[in-house]
Amino acid sequence: MARKTVLVCDNCGVEVDEGRGATLRVTFTDARRGAKAADLCDGCAGTMPGIAVARRGRKPKSLS
Ligand SMILES: [Zn+2]
């Protein structure tokens, strides 16, 4: 049996199809607390708090 690993939403437990879903990553400012991450389905990802972040590689325009 060739079983491919299925991604399951850490919030609601629903299976996440390949190429879908999101990863929620929490990084504590206090490095000793490390970080944690959760795999989320599209639905849950949309309800999570947070603001849209620009893709890496471009510095945000500084306010003048
Ligand atoms: Zn979910």
N, CA, C, O and the ligand as a Tripos MOL2 file, in Angstrom:
@<TRIPOS>MOLECULE
protein
  257   255    65     0     0
PROTEIN
NO_CHARGES

@<TRIPOS>ATOM
      1 N           0.8470   -1.2040    0.0000 N.3       1 MET1
      2 CA          0.0000    0.0000    0.0000 C.3       1 MET1
      3 C           0.8730    1.2410    0.0000 C.2       1 MET1
      4 O           1.6000    1.5030    0.9580 O.2       1 MET1
      5 N           0.8000    1.9580   -1.0240 N.am      2 ALA2
      6 CA          1.5490    3.2050   -1.0780 C.3       2 ALA2
      7 C           0.6770    4.3100   -0.5030 C.2       2 ALA2
      8 O          -0.2210    4.8460   -1.1520 O.2       2 ALA2
      9 N           0.9790    4.6110    0.7060 N.am      3 ARG3
     10 CA          0.1760    5.6700    1.3410 C.3       3 ARG3
     11 C           0.9440    6.9650    1.3200 C.2       3 ARG3
     12 O           2.0560    7.0510    1.8420 O.2       3 ARG3
     13 N           0.3670    7.9430    0.7330 N.am      4 LYS4
     14 CA          1.0210    9.2430    0.7860 C.3       4 LYS4
     15 C           0.5270    9.9590    2.0340 C.2       4 LYS4
     16 O          -0.6090    9.7890    2.4770 O.2       4 LYS4
     17 N           1.3920   10.7330    2.5590 N.am      5 THR5
     18 CA          1.0090   11.4170    3.7830 C.3       5 THR5
     19 C          -0.0400   12.4750    3.4780 C.2       5 THR5
     20 O           0.0950   13.2910    2.5670 O.2       5 THR5
     21 N          -1.0740   12.4200    4.2750 N.am      6 VAL6
     22 CA         -2.1080   13.4340    4.0970 C.3       6 VAL6
     23 C          -1.9310   14.5030    5.1560 C.2       6 VAL6
     24 O          -1.6390   14.2290    6.3210 O.2       6 VAL6
     25 N          -2.1120   15.6860    4.7210 N.am      7 LEU7
     26 CA         -1.9970   16.8160    5.6280 C.3       7 LEU7
     27 C          -3.3620   17.0250    6.2890 C.2       7 LEU7
     28 O          -4.3940   17.0640    5.6200 O.2       7 LEU7
     29 N          -3.3410   17.1540    7.5800 N.am      8 VAL8
     30 CA         -4.5960   17.3570    8.2980 C.3       8 VAL8
     31 C          -4.5590   18.7060    8.9980 C.2       8 VAL8
     32 O          -3.5640   19.0780    9.6210 O.2       8 VAL8
     33 N          -5.6270   19.4030    8.8840 N.am      9 CYS9
     34 CA         -5.7230   20.7190    9.5240 C.3       9 CYS9
     35 C          -5.5840   20.5720   11.0310 C.2       9 CYS9
     36 O          -6.3020   19.7850   11.6480 O.2       9 CYS9
     37 N          -4.6840   21.3100   11.6160 N.am     10 ASP10
     38 CA         -4.4690   21.2250   13.0590 C.3      10 ASP10
     39 C          -5.5800   21.9080   13.8380 C.2      10 ASP10
     40 O          -5.6580   21.7710   15.0590 O.2      10 ASP10
     41 N          -6.4230   22.6290   13.1570 N.am     11 ASN11
     42 CA         -7.4870   23.3370   13.8520 C.3      11 ASN11
     43 C          -8.7990   22.5740   13.8190 C.2      11 ASN11
     44 O          -9.4540   22.4250   14.8500 O.2      11 ASN11
     45 N          -9.1890   22.0930   12.6580 N.am     12 CYS12
     46 CA        -10.4900   21.4330   12.5610 C.3      12 CYS12
     47 C         -10.3730   19.9620   12.1880 C.2      12 CYS12
     48 O         -11.3700   19.2410   12.2110 O.2      12 CYS12
     49 N          -9.1760   19.5070   11.8460 N.am     13 GLY13
     50 CA         -8.9860   18.0890   11.5890 C.3      13 GLY13
     51 C          -9.3510   17.6240   10.1970 C.2      13 GLY13
     52 O          -9.2770   16.4310    9.9020 O.2      13 GLY13
     53 N          -9.7350   18.5290    9.3560 N.am     14 VAL14
     54 CA        -10.1140   18.1710    7.9950 C.3      14 VAL14
     55 C          -8.8580   17.8920    7.1680 C.2      14 VAL14
     56 O          -7.7990   18.4710    7.4110 O.2      14 VAL14
     57 N          -8.9920   17.0080    6.2010 N.am     15 GLU15
     58 CA         -7.8470   16.7210    5.3460 C.3      15 GLU15
     59 C          -7.6100   17.8590    4.3690 C.2      15 GLU15
     60 O          -8.5420   18.4160    3.7900 O.2      15 GLU15
     61 N          -6.3430   18.1840    4.2060 N.am     16 VAL16
     62 CA         -5.9970   19.2860    3.3100 C.3      16 VAL16
     63 C          -5.4440   18.7090    2.0180 C.2      16 VAL16
     64 O          -4.4720   17.9540    2.0370 O.2      16 VAL16
     65 N          -6.0410   19.0510    0.9330 N.am     17 ASP17
     66 CA         -5.5750   18.5600   -0.3690 C.3      17 ASP17
     67 C          -4.2130   19.1300   -0.6980 C.2      17 ASP17
     68 O          -3.8270   20.2050   -0.2400 O.2      17 ASP17
     69 N          -3.5030   18.3720   -1.5060 N.am     18 GLU18
     70 CA         -2.1890   18.8360   -1.9180 C.3      18 GLU18
     71 C          -2.3130   20.1570   -2.6660 C.2      18 GLU18
     72 O          -3.2170   20.3450   -3.4820 O.2      18 GLU18
     73 N          -1.4190   21.0400   -2.3840 N.am     19 GLY19
     74 CA         -1.4530   22.3320   -3.0640 C.3      19 GLY19
     75 C          -2.4340   23.3070   -2.4470 C.2      19 GLY19
     76 O          -2.6420   24.4040   -2.9650 O.2      19 GLY19
     77 N          -3.0390   22.9040   -1.3320 N.am     20 ARG20
     78 CA         -3.9750   23.7910   -0.6640 C.3      20 ARG20
     79 C          -3.5410   23.9830    0.7760 C.2      20 ARG20
     80 O          -2.5170   23.4570    1.2110 O.2      20 ARG20
     81 N          -4.3290   24.7350    1.4930 N.am     21 GLY21
     82 CA         -4.0300   24.8960    2.9030 C.3      21 GLY21
     83 C          -2.9540   25.9270    3.1600 C.2      21 GLY21
     84 O          -2.4960   26.6220    2.2530 O.2      21 GLY21
     85 N          -2.5600   26.0070    4.4240 N.am     22 ALA22
     86 CA         -1.5870   27.0180    4.8110 C.3      22 ALA22
     87 C          -0.8460   26.5410    6.0460 C.2      22 ALA22
     88 O          -1.2630   25.5960    6.7150 O.2      22 ALA22
     89 N           0.2320   27.1930    6.3300 N.am     23 THR23
     90 CA          0.9650   26.9080    7.5520 C.3      23 THR23
     91 C           0.9700   28.1560    8.4110 C.2      23 THR23
     92 O           1.3430   29.2400    7.9630 O.2      23 THR23
     93 N           0.5540   27.9850    9.6380 N.am     24 LEU24
     94 CA          0.5810   29.0980   10.5860 C.3      24 LEU24
     95 C           1.8140   28.9210   11.4410 C.2      24 LEU24
     96 O           2.0010   27.8720   12.0570 O.2      24 LEU24
     97 N           2.6390   29.9140   11.4840 N.am     25 ARG25
     98 CA          3.8730   29.8000   12.2650 C.3      25 ARG25
     99 C           3.9060   30.8870   13.3330 C.2      25 ARG25
    100 O           3.7190   32.0730   13.0610 O.2      25 ARG25
    101 N           4.1470   30.4430   14.5270 N.am     26 VAL26
    102 CA          4.2520   31.3780   15.6410 C.3      26 VAL26
    103 C           5.6800   31.3470   16.1460 C.2      26 VAL26
    104 O           6.1840   30.3000   16.5520 O.2      26 VAL26
    105 N           6.3170   32.4800   16.1180 N.am     27 THR27
    106 CA          7.6860   32.5640   16.6060 C.3      27 THR27
    107 C           7.7060   33.5130   17.7970 C.2      27 THR27
    108 O           7.3750   34.6920   17.6720 O.2      27 THR27
    109 N           8.0880   32.9990   18.9250 N.am     28 PHE28
    110 CA          8.1360   33.8370   20.1090 C.3      28 PHE28
    111 C           9.3140   34.7970   20.0430 C.2      28 PHE28
    112 O          10.3960   34.4510   19.5700 O.2      28 PHE28
    113 N           9.0830   35.9860   20.5180 N.am     29 THR29
    114 CA         10.1710   36.9500   20.5620 C.3      29 THR29
    115 C          11.2630   36.4420   21.4880 C.2      29 THR29
    116 O          12.4540   36.6150   21.2280 O.2      29 THR29
    117 N          10.8310   35.8110   22.5780 N.am     30 ASP30
    118 CA         11.7810   35.1840   23.4780 C.3      30 ASP30
    119 C          12.2370   33.8800   22.8210 C.2      30 ASP30
    120 O          11.5010   32.8940   22.7990 O.2      30 ASP30
    121 N          13.4370   33.8900   22.2990 N.am     31 ALA31
    122 CA         13.9290   32.7600   21.5210 C.3      31 ALA31
    123 C          13.9240   31.4550   22.3010 C.2      31 ALA31
    124 O          13.8590   30.3750   21.7130 O.2      31 ALA31
    125 N          13.9940   31.5510   23.6170 N.am     32 ARG32
    126 CA         14.0080   30.3220   24.4100 C.3      32 ARG32
    127 C          12.6900   29.5710   24.3160 C.2      32 ARG32
    128 O          12.6210   28.3660   24.5580 O.2      32 ARG32
    129 N          11.6510   30.3090   23.9610 N.am     33 ARG33
    130 CA         10.3580   29.6380   23.8480 C.3      33 ARG33
    131 C          10.1930   28.9790   22.4870 C.2      33 ARG33
    132 O           9.2380   28.2400   22.2510 O.2      33 ARG33
    133 N          11.1340   29.2570   21.6000 N.am     34 GLY34
    134 CA         11.1090   28.5730   20.3090 C.3      34 GLY34
    135 C           9.9750   29.0400   19.4210 C.2      34 GLY34
    136 O           9.6100   30.2150   19.4100 O.2      34 GLY34
    137 N           9.4330   28.1050   18.6860 N.am     35 ALA35
    138 CA          8.3820   28.4310   17.7330 C.3      35 ALA35
    139 C           7.4440   27.2510   17.6220 C.2      35 ALA35
    140 O           7.7810   26.1260   17.9920 O.2      35 ALA35
    141 N           6.2840   27.5220   17.1150 N.am     36 LYS36
    142 CA          5.3680   26.4160   16.8420 C.3      36 LYS36
    143 C           4.6590   26.6950   15.5340 C.2      36 LYS36
    144 O           4.5520   27.8380   15.0880 O.2      36 LYS36
    145 N           4.1890   25.6460   14.9450 N.am     37 ALA37
    146 CA          3.5600   25.7920   13.6430 C.3      37 ALA37
    147 C           2.3390   24.9020   13.5590 C.2      37 ALA37
    148 O           2.2660   23.8740   14.2310 O.2      37 ALA37
    149 N           1.4010   25.2850   12.7530 N.am     38 ALA38
    150 CA          0.1970   24.4930   12.5610 C.3      38 ALA38
    151 C          -0.1390   24.4500   11.0760 C.2      38 ALA38
    152 O          -0.0160   25.4410   10.3560 O.2      38 ALA38
    153 N          -0.5640   23.2720   10.6480 N.am     39 ASP39
    154 CA         -1.0410   23.1530    9.2760 C.3      39 ASP39
    155 C          -2.5330   23.4610    9.2940 C.2      39 ASP39
    156 O          -3.2780   22.9600   10.1360 O.2      39 ASP39
    157 N          -2.9410   24.2730    8.3730 N.am     40 LEU40
    158 CA         -4.3430   24.6810    8.3550 C.3      40 LEU40
    159 C          -4.9610   24.4880    6.9870 C.2      40 LEU40
    160 O          -4.2860   24.5670    5.9610 O.2      40 LEU40
    161 N          -6.2580   24.2330    6.9950 N.am     41 CYS41
    162 CA         -6.9750   24.1880    5.7290 C.3      41 CYS41
    163 C          -7.2410   25.6400    5.3000 C.2      41 CYS41
    164 O          -7.0570   26.5800    6.0740 O.2      41 CYS41
    165 N          -7.6660   25.7850    4.0790 N.am     42 ASP42
    166 CA         -7.9110   27.1370    3.5830 C.3      42 ASP42
    167 C          -8.9230   27.8880    4.4510 C.2      42 ASP42
    168 O          -8.7770   29.0780    4.7290 O.2      42 ASP42
    169 N          -9.9420   27.1570    4.8630 N.am     43 GLY43
    170 CA        -10.9980   27.7900    5.6540 C.3      43 GLY43
    171 C         -10.4810   28.3320    6.9720 C.2      43 GLY43
    172 O         -10.7330   29.4840    7.3240 O.2      43 GLY43
    173 N          -9.7550   27.4930    7.7000 N.am     44 CYS44
    174 CA         -9.2440   27.9220    8.9940 C.3      44 CYS44
    175 C          -8.1920   29.0120    8.8330 C.2      44 CYS44
    176 O          -8.1410   29.9560    9.6220 O.2      44 CYS44
    177 N          -7.3660   28.8780    7.8240 N.am     45 ALA45
    178 CA         -6.3190   29.8690    7.6180 C.3      45 ALA45
    179 C          -6.9350   31.2540    7.4610 C.2      45 ALA45
    180 O          -6.3780   32.2540    7.9130 O.2      45 ALA45
    181 N          -8.0830   31.2900    6.8190 N.am     46 GLY46
    182 CA         -8.7270   32.5780    6.6000 C.3      46 GLY46
    183 C          -9.2770   33.2050    7.8660 C.2      46 GLY46
    184 O          -9.4610   34.4200    7.9350 O.2      46 GLY46
    185 N          -9.5410   32.3740    8.8750 N.am     47 THR47
    186 CA        -10.1180   32.9150   10.1000 C.3      47 THR47
    187 C          -9.0650   33.2180   11.1490 C.2      47 THR47
    188 O          -9.3800   33.7620   12.2080 O.2      47 THR47
    189 N          -7.8190   32.8730   10.8660 N.am     48 MET48
    190 CA         -6.7660   33.1230   11.8410 C.3      48 MET48
    191 C          -6.4200   34.6060   11.9010 C.2      48 MET48
    192 O          -6.4790   35.3140   10.8960 O.2      48 MET48
    193 N          -6.0630   35.0580   13.0860 N.am     49 PRO49
    194 CA         -5.6460   36.4550   13.1820 C.3      49 PRO49
    195 C          -4.3460   36.6650   12.4370 C.2      49 PRO49
    196 O          -3.5730   35.7290   12.2310 O.2      49 PRO49
    197 N          -4.1180   37.8670   12.0480 N.am     50 GLY50
    198 CA         -2.8800   38.1660   11.3290 C.3      50 GLY50
    199 C          -3.1670   39.1310   10.2020 C.2      50 GLY50
    200 O          -4.3100   39.3100    9.7810 O.2      50 GLY50
    201 N          -2.1370   39.7280    9.7400 N.am     51 ILE51
    202 CA         -2.2730   40.6530    8.6300 C.3      51 ILE51
    203 C          -1.4700   40.1410    7.4590 C.2      51 ILE51
    204 O          -0.5050   39.3940    7.6200 O.2      51 ILE51
    205 N          -1.8800   40.5510    6.2910 N.am     52 ALA52
    206 CA         -1.1620   40.1200    5.0960 C.3      52 ALA52
    207 C           0.2660   40.6270    5.1600 C.2      52 ALA52
    208 O           0.5190   41.8000    5.4350 O.2      52 ALA52
    209 N           1.1790   39.7300    4.9040 N.am     53 VAL53
    210 CA          2.5920   40.0920    4.9450 C.3      53 VAL53
    211 C           3.1470   40.0460    3.5320 C.2      53 VAL53
    212 O           2.8680   39.1230    2.7670 O.2      53 VAL53
    213 N           3.9150   41.0320    3.2080 N.am     54 ALA54
    214 CA          4.5220   41.0710    1.8820 C.3      54 ALA54
    215 C           5.5190   39.9320    1.7420 C.2      54 ALA54
    216 O           6.1280   39.4970    2.7200 O.2      54 ALA54
    217 N           5.6700   39.4730    0.5560 N.am     55 ARG55
    218 CA          6.6350   38.4040    0.3200 C.3      55 ARG55
    219 C           8.0330   38.8740    0.6710 C.2      55 ARG55
    220 O           8.3610   40.0580    0.5930 O.2      55 ARG55
    221 N           8.8370   37.9100    1.0570 N.am     56 ARG56
    222 CA         10.1970   38.2580    1.4160 C.3      56 ARG56
    223 C          10.9630   38.7730    0.2050 C.2      56 ARG56
    224 O          10.6050   38.5070   -0.9430 O.2      56 ARG56
    225 N          11.9880   39.4920    0.4810 N.am     57 GLY57
    226 CA         12.8530   39.9240   -0.6030 C.3      57 GLY57
    227 C          12.7180   41.3920   -0.9250 C.2      57 GLY57
    228 O          13.5730   41.9840   -1.5840 O.2      57 GLY57
    229 N          11.6240   41.9770   -0.4460 N.am     58 ARG58
    230 CA         11.4700   43.4060   -0.6830 C.3      58 ARG58
    231 C          11.2590   44.0980    0.6400 C.2      58 ARG58
    232 O          10.4240   43.6880    1.4460 O.2      58 ARG58
    233 N          11.9970   45.1180    0.8520 N.am     59 LYS59
    234 CA         11.8460   45.8310    2.1080 C.3      59 LYS59
    235 C          10.6350   46.7510    2.0180 C.2      59 LYS59
    236 O          10.4070   47.3950    0.9940 O.2      59 LYS59
    237 N           9.8720   46.8060    3.0820 N.am     60 PRO60
    238 CA          8.7150   47.7070    3.0680 C.3      60 PRO60
    239 C           9.1790   49.1520    2.9820 C.2      60 PRO60
    240 O          10.2220   49.5310    3.5150 O.2      60 PRO60
    241 N           8.3910   49.9210    2.3110 N.am     61 LYS61
    242 CA          8.7100   51.3440    2.1620 C.3      61 LYS61
    243 C           8.6760   51.9950    3.5460 C.2      61 LYS61
    244 O           7.6940   51.8520    4.2740 O.2      61 LYS61
    245 N           9.6960   52.6760    3.8950 N.am     62 SER62
    246 CA          9.7060   53.2980    5.2080 C.3      62 SER62
    247 C           8.8670   54.5610    5.1790 C.2      62 SER62
    248 O           8.8470   55.3060    4.1990 O.2      62 SER62
    249 N           8.1740   54.7720    6.2870 N.am     63 LEU63
    250 CA          7.3350   55.9550    6.3710 C.3      63 LEU63
    251 C           8.2000   57.1970    6.5620 C.2      63 LEU63
    252 O           9.2020   57.1650    7.2760 O.2      63 LEU63
    253 N           7.8080   58.2640    5.9300 N.am     64 SER64
    254 CA          8.6090   59.4750    6.0540 C.3      64 SER64
    255 C           7.9040   60.4900    6.9410 C.2      64 SER64
    256 O           8.4260   61.5820    7.1660 O.2      64 SER64
    257 ZN         -9.3620   23.6320    9.2310 Zn       65 ZN65
@<TRIPOS>BOND
     1     1     2 1
     2     2     3 1
     3     3     4 2
     4     3     5 am
     5     5     6 1
     6     6     7 1
     7     7     8 2
     8     7     9 am
     9     9    10 1
    10    10    11 1
    11    11    12 2
    12    11    13 am
    13    13    14 1
    14    14    15 1
    15    15    16 2
    16    15    17 am
    17    17    18 1
    18    18    19 1
    19    19    20 2
    20    19    21 am
    21    21    22 1
    22    22    23 1
    23    23    24 2
    24    23    25 am
    25    25    26 1
    26    26    27 1
    27    27    28 2
    28    27    29 am
    29    29    30 1
    30    30    31 1
    31    31    32 2
    32    31    33 am
    33    33    34 1
    34    34    35 1
    35    35    36 2
    36    35    37 am
    37    37    38 1
    38    38    39 1
    39    39    40 2
    40    39    41 am
    41    41    42 1
    42    42    43 1
    43    43    44 2
    44    43    45 am
    45    45    46 1
    46    46    47 1
    47    47    48 2
    48    47    49 am
    49    49    50 1
    50    50    51 1
    51    51    52 2
    52    51    53 am
    53    53    54 1
    54    54    55 1
    55    55    56 2
    56    55    57 am
    57    57    58 1
    58    58    59 1
    59    59    60 2
    60    59    61 am
    61    61    62 1
    62    62    63 1
    63    63    64 2
    64    63    65 am
    65    65    66 1
    66    66    67 1
    67    67    68 2
    68    67    69 am
    69    69    70 1
    70    70    71 1
    71    71    72 2
    72    71    73 am
    73    73    74 1
    74    74    75 1
    75    75    76 2
    76    75    77 am
    77    77    78 1
    78    78    79 1
    79    79    80 2
    80    79    81 am
    81    81    82 1
    82    82    83 1
    83    83    84 2
    84    83    85 am
    85    85    86 1
    86    86    87 1
    87    87    88 2
    88    87    89 am
    89    89    90 1
    90    90    91 1
    91    91    92 2
    92    91    93 am
    93    93    94 1
    94    94    95 1
    95    95    96 2
    96    95    97 am
    97    97    98 1
    98    98    99 1
    99    99   100 2
   100    99   101 am
   101   101   102 1
   102   102   103 1
   103   103   104 2
   104   103   105 am
   105   105   106 1
   106   106   107 1
   107   107   108 2
   108   107   109 am
   109   109   110 1
   110   110   111 1
   111   111   112 2
   112   111   113 am
   113   113   114 1
   114   114   115 1
   115   115   116 2
   116   115   117 am
   117   117   118 1
   118   118   119 1
   119   119   120 2
   120   119   121 am
   121   121   122 1
   122   122   123 1
   123   123   124 2
   124   123   125 am
   125   125   126 1
   126   126   127 1
   127   127   128 2
   128   127   129 am
   129   129   130 1
   130   130   131 1
   131   131   132 2
   132   131   133 am
   133   133   134 1
   134   134   135 1
   135   135   136 2
   136   135   137 am
   137   137   138 1
   138   138   139 1
   139   139   140 2
   140   139   141 am
   141   141   142 1
   142   142   143 1
   143   143   144 2
   144   143   145 am
   145   145   146 1
   146   146   147 1
   147   147   148 2
   148   147   149 am
   149   149   150 1
   150   150   151 1
   151   151   152 2
   152   151   153 am
   153   153   154 1
   154   154   155 1
   155   155   156 2
   156   155   157 am
   157   157   158 1
   158   158   159 1
   159   159   160 2
   160   159   161 am
   161   161   162 1
   162   162   163 1
   163   163   164 2
   164   163   165 am
   165   165   166 1
   166   166   167 1
   167   167   168 2
   168   167   169 am
   169   169   170 1
   170   170   171 1
   171   171   172 2
   172   171   173 am
   173   173   174 1
   174   174   175 1
   175   175   176 2
   176   175   177 am
   177   177   178 1
   178   178   179 1
   179   179   180 2
   180   179   181 am
   181   181   182 1
   182   182   183 1
   183   183   184 2
   184   183   185 am
   185   185   186 1
   186   186   187 1
   187   187   188 2
   188   187   189 am
   189   189   190 1
   190   190   191 1
   191   191   192 2
   192   191   193 am
   193   193   194 1
   194   194   195 1
   195   195   196 2
   196   195   197 am
   197   197   198 1
   198   198   199 1
   199   199   200 2
   200   199   201 am
   201   201   202 1
   202   202   203 1
   203   203   204 2
   204   203   205 am
   205   205   206 1
   206   206   207 1
   207   207   208 2
   208   207   209 am
   209   209   210 1
   210   210   211 1
   211   211   212 2
   212   211   213 am
   213   213   214 1
   214   214   215 1
   215   215   216 2
   216   215   217 am
   217   217   218 1
   218   218   219 1
   219   219   220 2
   220   219   221 am
   221   221   222 1
   222   222   223 1
   223   223   224 2
   224   223   225 am
   225   225   226 1
   226   226   227 1
   227   227   228 2
   228   227   229 am
   229   229   230 1
   230   230   231 1
   231   231   232 2
   232   231   233 am
   233   233   234 1
   234   234   235 1
   235   235   236 2
   236   235   237 am
   237   237   238 1
   238   238   239 1
   239   239   240 2
   240   239   241 am
   241   241   242 1
   242   242   243 1
   243   243   244 2
   244   243   245 am
   245   245   246 1
   246   246   247 1
   247   247   248 2
   248   247   249 am
   249   249   250 1
   250   250   251 1
   251   251   252 2
   252   251   253 am
   253   253   254 1
   254   254   255 1
   255   255   256 2
@<TRIPOS>SUBSTRUCTURE
     1 MET1         2 RESIDUE 1 A MET
     2 ALA2         6 RESIDUE 1 A ALA
     3 ARG3        10 RESIDUE 1 A ARG
     4 LYS4        14 RESIDUE 1 A LYS
     5 THR5        18 RESIDUE 1 A THR
     6 VAL6        22 RESIDUE 1 A VAL
     7 LEU7        26 RESIDUE 1 A LEU
     8 VAL8        30 RESIDUE 1 A VAL
     9 CYS9        34 RESIDUE 1 A CYS
    10 ASP10       38 RESIDUE 1 A ASP
    11 ASN11       42 RESIDUE 1 A ASN
    12 CYS12       46 RESIDUE 1 A CYS
    13 GLY13       50 RESIDUE 1 A GLY
    14 VAL14       54 RESIDUE 1 A VAL
    15 GLU15       58 RESIDUE 1 A GLU
    16 VAL16       62 RESIDUE 1 A VAL
    17 ASP17       66 RESIDUE 1 A ASP
    18 GLU18       70 RESIDUE 1 A GLU
    19 GLY19       74 RESIDUE 1 A GLY
    20 ARG20       78 RESIDUE 1 A ARG
    21 GLY21       82 RESIDUE 1 A GLY
    22 ALA22       86 RESIDUE 1 A ALA
    23 THR23       90 RESIDUE 1 A THR
    24 LEU24       94 RESIDUE 1 A LEU
    25 ARG25       98 RESIDUE 1 A ARG
    26 VAL26      102 RESIDUE 1 A VAL
    27 THR27      106 RESIDUE 1 A THR
    28 PHE28      110 RESIDUE 1 A PHE
    29 THR29      114 RESIDUE 1 A THR
    30 ASP30      118 RESIDUE 1 A ASP
    31 ALA31      122 RESIDUE 1 A ALA
    32 ARG32      126 RESIDUE 1 A ARG
    33 ARG33      130 RESIDUE 1 A ARG
    34 GLY34      134 RESIDUE 1 A GLY
    35 ALA35      138 RESIDUE 1 A ALA
    36 LYS36      142 RESIDUE 1 A LYS
    37 ALA37      146 RESIDUE 1 A ALA
    38 ALA38      150 RESIDUE 1 A ALA
    39 ASP39      154 RESIDUE 1 A ASP
    40 LEU40      158 RESIDUE 1 A LEU
    41 CYS41      162 RESIDUE 1 A CYS
    42 ASP42      166 RESIDUE 1 A ASP
    43 GLY43      170 RESIDUE 1 A GLY
    44 CYS44      174 RESIDUE 1 A CYS
    45 ALA45      178 RESIDUE 1 A ALA
    46 GLY46      182 RESIDUE 1 A GLY
    47 THR47      186 RESIDUE 1 A THR
    48 MET48      190 RESIDUE 1 A MET
    49 PRO49      194 RESIDUE 1 A PRO
    50 GLY50      198 RESIDUE 1 A GLY
    51 ILE51      202 RESIDUE 1 A ILE
    52 ALA52      206 RESIDUE 1 A ALA
    53 VAL53      210 RESIDUE 1 A VAL
    54 ALA54      214 RESIDUE 1 A ALA
    55 ARG55      218 RESIDUE 1 A ARG
    56 ARG56      222 RESIDUE 1 A ARG
    57 GLY57      226 RESIDUE 1 A GLY
    58 ARG58      230 RESIDUE 1 A ARG
    59 LYS59      234 RESIDUE 1 A LYS
    60 PRO60      238 RESIDUE 1 A PRO
    61 LYS61      242 RESIDUE 1 A LYS
    62 SER62      246 RESIDUE 1 A SER
    63 LEU63      250 RESIDUE 1 A LEU
    64 SER64      254 RESIDUE 1 A SER
    65 ZN65       257 GROUP 0 **** ****
